[in-house]
Amino acid sequence: MSDYVNVTELFGCDVFNDSVMQERLPKKVYKELKKTIEEGKELSMEVADVVAHEMKEWAIEKGATHYSHWFQPLTGVTAEKHDAFITAPREDGKVLMSFSGKELIKGEPDASSFPSGGLRATFEARGYTTWDCTSPAFVRHDAAGGILCIPTAFCSYTGEALDQKTPLLRSMEAINTQALRLLRLFGNTTSKRVTPSVGAEQEYFLIDKEKWLQRKDLTYTGRTLFGAMPPKGQEMDDHYLGTIRQRISAYMKEVNEECWKLGVTAKTQHNEVAPAQHELAPIYAPVNIAADHNQIMMRILKKVASRHGMRCLLHEKPFAGVNGSGKHNNWSLTTDDGINLLDPGKTPHENIQFLLVLTCILKAVDTHADLLRESAADVGNDQRLGGNEAPPAVISVFLGEQLGDVLDQLISTGTATHSKKGSILETGVKTLPDFMKDATDRNRTSPFAFTGNKFEFRMVGSRDSISECNVVLNTIAAEVFKEACDRLEKAEDFDMAVHDLIKEYAIDHQRIVFNGNGYAPEWAEEAKRRGLPNLPSMVDAIPALTTEKAVNLFEKFHVFTKAELESRAEIQYEIYAKAINIEAKTMIDIATKQIIPAVIRYTTVLADSINAVKAAGVTEVSVQAELLKKCSALLKETNEAMHTLSALVEKVPEVAEGRERAVYCREQVVKAMDALRKPVDELEMLVDKSMWPMPSYGDLIFEV
């Protein structure tokens, strides 16, 4: 790979994007396809056949031999089945390469082996993938060669969504319809579409591959289940935005190039808070494309790490005691003609449309805080939320000084008459230019923070699809927009009605606004006093999916049916129980085969040392004896804790599936896992390093 990279030539070179379509498709076909993409018009099979042919020809020129309907089932990762372009050989032994419109539009993967939460029985195997023409196809190059990947939705034979994309596309339609109604009320007759725009910042860890291979907990579960803190962690704050090491720089360079080829706008990269932790952020994109791009980015992060002798960890909490990894979901609403509905302008107090949108979102988040929390529910997030740079599990909204002051005026007097301005930042150094600072500081402890012209939802886990949280954000906003429009469209005096509505929403939902320190212990008590839900674990959050309130919301906008919501809840419970079960079994395996034998070897060496020293005529062996006593006591505690955990794991299959099993794992198994980890981590601090069976935290996060 050359050092020189021409980004403008490289960017999107492996994407069947608009410029490629314009160049290769007949004008009439191109126009028909654009209508489908922009207006949702139905695509004829004749047009699909032409598009498929040109897409195949382009892909073959790029080195593709196969095509794949690339989709996002409820497993948390992407799925694909590769089909070659070849057809049956001719009589002369030659083979043709073909790809039809039918093959482009529809695929049929086996649906029985994907999670369905009871929607489909194992013998009901048929499922369909359908082309999402709004997200461009791309050619991916890897060890399998060139694969034409076609972004698709995935549903069952009876029409239920079995993936992340289908409900996301449904929610986009819902918010588009209601946001356009709102814009029309304010006299906007030119905007034709409102699209949620998202930028997802991706955090990750890099560790050495050889050390990763020596940690069975990392290979089986993605996180360390044992590990004592090293003498130094992240307390010096010297890694955050620090100089990027050469090995990591080479890795980041290749990641960027791979992303750019596939049209992913990798823009900002830096060292994160914890040692060995980094971040990559893209530019904003329509939410369904942003979700696809984030999945592509995660795959590239992992693939390129292997080439550089490293492993990329996307678990939310791979190391206890240091910063966890999240995915900051920056969400805004933009029109097709460039209007951002969340842009307050220079005088927010006078921007009535913005104030209505803002207070609608406050109402939406307050009303459905439990649902928004559930959208970020993940097994790994249970360890991450609430500490080490992660937001707390209580949903609140940060508005900052400027908007907070405007809201206070609305609540106290009914009218906002002024907005706080940004002042000049004086550095006190003559050679440094003074400049205008923002009117509002940022709050890194808030789970849902307004940051200039967007909301940043910081609770999402680093492995998760951003589709889930954006389905919720889109739909809850659509619900309140609809309610507001229903009232305002009937109003005799629109100006007075919108003024009253803004004031009403601001007063009724001010409890959700919190501009203080989300890490402060007092906040949990204050949140409880305000009546805000506190859902610390994934198991606590899952019931939010199937409340009457949630079912009414999603069915009203045709985003989910009640059956689809119930199935997703069952899948979440199943995922939680299975993940905890795997972690517990891994701990037992490591303790039995590695840790206990290592400690026995070490205590034997200590005992032999005591006997040898005494035989040499030296009676002072108190240091060795004390160490032997400590290690033996901790070894006994480890063995007992391991047997307790083993007994609990053996009972898991006997517990009824679903919520009951998930609760059992959280209440019984997780506590027993903590009890096993405690003595093992203490032993790591005592046992000779050369005899400890796995790399330490220090080895993993400081030796990359």
N, C-alpha and C positions, 0 to 999 in steps of 0.2 A: 504494500500500500504506500503510495507516494505521500510525501509530507504536504504537498500543495493540494488544497481542496477548493475547487470552484463550486461554491454552494449553489449558485443560481443554475448551473448546469446539472448538478447532482440532484437537487430537490425535486421530488416527485417523478424521477426518471423511471421508477418501476410501478407507477400508478396509472390506471386507465382513467385519467382525470378529464376535466372539461376540454382542455386544449387538445388532448389526444382524440377525444370523441369528435370534436369540431373538425379536426384534420382528416379523420378516417371515415366518418359516417357520411352518407348522403345527406344533403341539407334537410330534406323532408323528414328523414328518420331522426336526425339530430334534434329538430324542432319538436317532434312528437315525444322523444325521450325527455327533453328539457321540460315539457309540459307536465309529464308524469312526475319528474323530480320536484318541480316548483309548485305545481298546483294539485298534485295527487290524482291526475287524470289516469284512467285505465290504459294499460299498455297492450296493444294488439299483438297477436302472435307473429304477424308478418314483420312488425317492427322488431320484436324480440329476436327473430331469426337473423335479421341483418346485424343487429347489435352483437349477438352471440358469435357470428362468423368473424366480424372485425375484431372482436375481443380475443378470439382464439388466434387469429393471424398475428395480432400484436404480441400476445403472450408467447407464441412460438418463437417470434423474433427475439424475445427476451430470454429464450432458453427454457421455457416451460414445456414440460412433457405431460403434465397432469393438471386437472382442475379440481377444486374443492369448494363445497359450500361450507363456509367458515362461520360458525355460530357460537353462541354463549349460553350453554345449558346451565342448570342450577347447581352445577358442581363447583362453581367458583372459578373455573378456568375455561379456555376456549376448546372447541371440539372441531374435528375435521375428518373427512373420509376422502381419499385421493382416487380419482378416476382418470385413466389415461385418455388422451384425445383419440387414440387409435380406434378404428372400426375393424370389422372382420376382414381378413385378407382377401384380395381379389384372386381370380383364377391364375394370374401370372405371378402370384406370391407377394405382390406389393401390398402395402397397407395405406389406407387413407386416414387423414386426420380430420375429425369433424367435431362440431359442438353446436347443438341446435338451440333454438329459443326455448324449447321446453326444458332442456337440460340446464339452461341458464336460470330460468324462473323457478323451477321446482326440483327439489332433491328429496330422497326418501331414506334417511338414516334410520336404523333400528331404534325405536323410542323406549323399548322396555328396560334397557340398562342404564338409563338416565333417571335421576330423581324425579318423581312425579307426585310424591306425597299422597298416594292413593288414588290419583286421578286415572291412572292406567294400571291394569293388572299386568303381570309378566307376560301372559299369553297374548295381550293386546299390544302388539309390537309396532304397529304402523305409526310413524310420525313424519312430518313434512318440514323441509326447510324451504323458505321462500325468499327470493332476492330482495334485498333492501337497496333499491337503485339510488337512494339518496346518499349512500356511503360508497365511495368508489372502490372498484375491484383493484387488486394489486398482485404483482408477482413476487413471491418470497423465495429467496435463494438460500438453501442450506444443504446438508449432506444428502438429502433426498433429491436434490436437483432443483429445478425451477417449478414452483407450484402456483397456478393462478388461483388466488383466494378470492372468493365472492362473498362479501358480507351478507348474511341472511338472518331471518327470524326463524324460530323453531316452534312448531305447535303440534298438538296431538291430532289423531285422526278425527276426533270430535270437536276440534277447534280451540281447546284450552291452550294457553301459553305455557310452554315448558322451558322458557328461556328468560334472559334478562332484557332482550331487545324489544320483544313484542309489546310489553307494557310500557316501555319507554316511548316507543313511537305513538302508542295510544295517548299517553300523558302529554306528549308534545302537541297532538291535535287538540286536546282539551284546553290547554293554556292558550294556544293560538286563537281558538274561537272566542274565549272570554276576554283575552287581552285586546283583541281587535274591537270587540264591543265597547270596551272602556275607552279606547282611542277615539272611536267614532263620537262618543259623548263629548269629547274635548275638541271636536271639529276636524280631526285628522281623517281625510278622505283618500289619502294617497298611499299610505302603507297597506300592503297586501298580506303580509305575514309577520307574525311575532314568533321568534324562535329563542328558546333558552340557550344561552351561550355559556360555555363552561371551559375553564382551564384547570386541569388537575395536577397539582404539584405532587411528585412521586418521591418518597423517601425510601432509602434502602441501605443495607449494610454490605460491605465486601470483606470477605475473609479468605485466607489462603486455602486452596483446594486440598492440599495434603493434610492440613490440620482439620479441615471439615470431615475428611474421610475417617479420622480417628475419633470422631464424636458421633456415636450412634444416635444420640438424641437429636442432633441437627439433621442427620440423614433421614430419620424416620418422621420427625415432627416439625422440623423447621426452626425449632428454638432449643436453647439449652435448658435441660431439666435439672441439672446440677451445676454448681459453679460458685466459688467464693469470689468476692470482689477483690480486684488487685489493689495494691497500695495507692494507685492513682486511677481515677475514673475520668469524669468530665468536669470535675469541680473547678478546674483552672480556666475553663471556657476557652482553651487555646486551640481547639480543633475547629470550632465554629467559624466559617469563612476564612479559615487559615490557608496557608500555602498548600496547594494540591500536589501531593507527591508524584514523582515521574511515572511510577507504575500505574497509578490511578489516572493520571492525565492521559496516558496512552490508551487506557481502557475507555475513558470518557470520549476521546476523539473518535474511536471506532463506533461507540454507541451512537454518537451524533450522526455520523455518516450513514449508518444503517437506518436510523430513524428518518433522516432527510430523504433517502432514496424512496421510502415508503410514504412520503408526504406528511410525516409527523413533525410538527414544528418545535423540535427540541431547542429551547432558547437559553434558559438559565441553569447553570450547574454550579454547585459549591459543596464544600464540606459542611455537614450538619453538626449538631451539638455533640453527639457521642463520638468517641474515637471509632474510626472505621465506618462512620455513617455519612451518607451523602444525599444530595437531592438533585432531581432533574425536573424542570418545569417547562411546559409547552406554552404556546400562544393560544388564545381562546379559539374555540371552534363550535359549531352547532353541536348540541349535547350528544346526539347519537353518534356523530363522527368522533367527538371527543372521547366517548366511551370506547369506541373501536380502537382509536389511537392509543388509549391508555393500555388496552390489552396487548397491542402490538409492542408498545414501549416495555412493558414488563417482560415479555418474551425476549426482546432484544437484550435487556439488561442481564438476563440469565444466560442467554446464549453466548454473548460476548465475554462474560466473566469466565466461562469455561475455556475460551481460547487464550485467556491471559493467566491461566493457572489459578483462578480464583473461583469462589462461589458467591452468588448474589443472594442475600437473605431478604425476603420480602415479608417475613413474619412481623406482626405488630410489636412483639416484645421478645426478640431473640436472646436478650441478655437482661437478667434482673438487675435492678439498681442503676441502670443507665437509660438514656433517652430511648423511647420506643419510636416506631415508624408509623406515620400516618399518611393520609392522602388528602391534602387540602383542596376541597371542591369549591372553586370560585364560580359563583352562579349569578348571571344577570339575564335580562330580557331585552332583546334587540329586534328592531324591525328590519325588513328587507331593504329599506332605504336609509339605514344607518342611525336610527334613533335608539338610544339606550334608555329604557324606562326607569332605570335606577340611577340616572345621572341627575344629581340635585341642582346642578348649575351653580352660578356664583351667589345667588340669593335664594336658598332653599325655602325660606319662609314665604316667598312669593310664587313658588313653583307648585301650584295647586295639584296638577296632575301627578307630580312626583310624591307629594305628601299623601295623596290618596293611595298610590301604589305602595308606599312605605307602610302606612297604617294597615292596609290590607294584609301585607306580609306579616306584620306584627300579630294581627289577629290569627292568621293561618298558623303561624308557629306556636302561638299560645294555645290555640284550640287543639292542635295535633302534635304537641311536644312529645308525647309518648311514641307516636308513629315515626317522627323524625329520628328519635333516639333508636328505635328499632331498626331503622334503615342502615344504621352503622353498627348493628349488633354482630359481633364476631367473637369466636372463642379467644383469639389472640388479643382482641380489644379489651377483654376482661382484665388482662394483666396491665394494659397500657393506660386506660382512661383514669384520669385523676391525679397524675403525678409525672414528674420528669418531662416537662414541656408539653404534655398532652392535656386537652381540656377535661373538665370534670364530666361526670355522667349526667349531671343536671343540665337540661337545655335552657339557655338564656340568650338574649340578644344584646350585643354591644352596638351602641349607636355613636358613641363618642361625644365630645363636648358640644360641637356645633349642632348636630341633629338632636342630641339630648336636650339642649337648651330650647330649640324650636318646639319640641314635644312638650316640655314643661310649660311653655307659654300657651300652647293650645289647651293643655289640661287646666291651667290656673285661670286663664282669662277668656278662653275660647277663640283667641286670635293670636297669630304669630306676627309680630311687627318688625322683627329684625333677626339677622343671622350673625353669629360670631365670625369674624374674619381672621384669616391667617396673618400673623405679624411678621415683621422682618427678623430673621435670625441673625443676630450679631455674634460673630465668632470671637471678636476681641483681637483679631490678628489683621493688621492693615493689608497684608499681601493676599489675604483670602477674601473673595467677594462675599458681601452680604446677599442673602436671597430670602424670598418669601417662603415661610414654612407653612405646612398645612394647618387648617383650623383645628384639626383633631389628631391626637396621637393614636397609635394602634394598641390593641389589647390582645396579647398572645395567649391569654388564659380563657378566652371566650370561645364556646363551641360554635357560635353563629354570629359573626362579626361583620358589621358594615365597614367596608374599606374603600371609601371614595366613590365608586360607582357600581358596586357589586356586593354581594354577601359571600363571605368565606365560611363554609361549613367545614370545621377542622376536626370533626369527630371520626371521619371515615378511616377505616383501617387500611394499611398499606397494601394488603393483598386483594382487597375487595374490589368488585366491579363498582364503578361510580354510577351505574344505571340505577341501582336500588334507591339511593338517596335522592337522585334527580327525579325519579318517578314520583316520590313523595312530595318533593318541593314543587314540581310542576302542578300536581293535582291539588294540593292544599291551597296553592295560590289561585288556581282556576276556580276553586269553590268560592273563595271570598270575592274574587273579581265578579263572579256570576251574581252573588248576593248583592254586591254594590251596584252592579248594572241594573239588576231587577228593580231596585229601589229608585235609582237615579233616572232611569228611562221613563218612569211614571211621574216624576216630580214636575210640579208646575213652575217652580222657581229653581232651576238647576244650580245656580251659584249658591243659594242659601242651603239647598239640600246637600251639596257636596261638602260645604263648610261644616254642616252639622254632622255629616257622616264621618269626616276626618276626626272631628272632636270626639265623637262617640267611640270610635275604634281606639283612639289614643288613650282615653280614660279607662275604657273597659279592659284594655290589655296592657296597661303600663307595668303590670307585675312581671311580664316576661323580659323587660328591659333591665339590664344590670351592667353597669360600666366599671365595676370594681374588680378586685382580684379573685378570680374564680378558684384559685388554689387555697384561699384563706379558709381555715376551719369554720369561721363564723358564717361563711356563705352557705354551707349545707343547712345550718339552722335557719338562716334567713330565707332560703329557698323553701324550706318546709313551712315556715310561717306564711309565705306567700301562696302556698298550695301548689307549688310546682312539683311535678313527678320526679322522683329520684330512682332510677332503674340501674343499679350498679352492675348487673351482670346480663349476659345474653339471655339467660333463662327468664329473668325478670321482664325483659323487654318484648319477648316473642308474643305474649298475649295481646299486645297492642294491634297486631295484624287482624285479629278476628273479633274485635269489639263491634257492637252495633254501629257505633260512630264511624269506624273504619270501613265497614261493609257498605254503609249508605254512601260514604264519600266516593269510594272506588266504583261502585255500581252506577252511581249517578252519572259518572263521566266515562263509563264503559272501559275503564282501565283494568280492573279485575272483577271477576265474578266472586261470589261468596265461596264457591267451590275452589277457585284458584287461590284465594287467600288462605283458606283452611289447609290446602295442600302445601302452600309455602310455609305455614306455621309448622306442619308436621315435618317437613324437610329440615327446617331450622333445628327443631328438637333432635332429630336424627343425627344431623351434622354435629351438634354439640356433644351428644352422648358418644358418638363414634370417635371424635377427636380426643375427648378426655380418656376414653378407654385405650386408645393407641398410646397416648402419653403415659398412662399408668403402666401399661404392659412394657413400654420401653424403659421406664424407671426400674421396674422389677428385673428386667433382662440385664440392664447395666449393673445394677447393684449386685445381682447374683453372680454374673460371669466376670465382672471387672473390679468393682470397688471392694467387695468383701474379700475376694482372694488377694487383692493388692494390700489391704490393711493387715490381713493375716500374715502375709510375707513380711511386712514391715515390723509387726509386733514380734514375730519370730526372730528377726534380726536384732531387735532391741533386747529380747530375753537372752539370746545367745551372747550379746555384748555384755549384759550384766553378769552372766555366769563366767565369761572369759576374764572380765576385769577382776571379779572376786577371786578367781583361780590364780590370777597374777599377784594376789596379796593386797589389792587395793579395796578398801571397804567402802569408800565414798562412791556410791552409785545412785545417789538420790535423784539426779537429773534424769538418768535413764529410767529409773523406777517410776518417777512421776509421769513421764511421757508415756510409758507403757500402761500405766494405770488409766490415764486419760483416754488413750487410744482404745484400750480394751472396753472401757465403759461406753464410749461412743460406738464401737463396733457392735456391742450388745444392743444398744438403742437402735442402730441401723437395722440389725437383723430382725428385731421385734417389729419395727415400723414396716419393714418389707413384708413380713408375714401378715400383718394387719391389712396392708394394701392388697396383697395377693388374695386374701379371703374376700375382700370387698369386690375386687374385679371378677372373681369367680361367680359372684351373685348377680352381676349385671344382666346376663341373659335371662335370669329368672324374673327380673323387674319388667312390668308391662312397658311396651314400646311407647314412644311419644313423650309427652310432658313428664310423666311419672319417672321414666328412665333418666331423662335429662336432669330432673330435680335430684334424683338419687346420686347421679354422678357429681353434681355440684356440691351437695350437702355432705356426702360421705366420701366419695373417691378423691375429690380435690383436696379436702382437708387431710386425708391420709397421705396424699402426695406431698403436701407441705411438711407433714410430720417426718417423712422419709428424707426429704431434702435437707432439713435442718442439721442432723448429725453428720451427714455426708459432707456438707459444705464446711463444717467445723473440722472434720478429718482432713480435708484437703489442705487446711492451714497447718496441720501437724505432720503429715506423712512426708517422707523424703520425696522431693519432686521427681527424682529419677525413677521412683517406684509408683508414682501416681499414674493411673492407666489412660489418662486423656489430657489433651492440651488445656491449660487454664484459661480463664478470661483474659488475663494479661497477654498470653500467647496469641489468642484469637484476635483481639481488637487492637493490639499495638504492634503486631508483627505481620503487617500486610505489605 
